[in-house]
Amino acid sequence: MVNVNQTKPTLLVLLNDLYSVIKDSFCDMIGVCKSSGELADLLTRAGKNLTSMEIVLMDWSATCVSLTL
């Protein structure tokens, strides 16, 4: 585990161990981008325009996780 910020320790988690992370807590992951989707324009209920993209990360445990940015 690497401690980058002395006031907030870093919790480095393998993708296949994400189930053990407490809900609504923060952790760090290291992986490679296996695939990425196209940019998508979204309109919120409040009328604000947002842009999103879905990516798939994979680490050395061969586990993939889909993320929306």
ABEGO torsion letter per residue (X at the ends): XBBABAABBBBBBBAAAAAABBBGBBBBBBBBBABBBBBBBBBBAAGBBBBBBBBBBBBAAGBBBBBBX
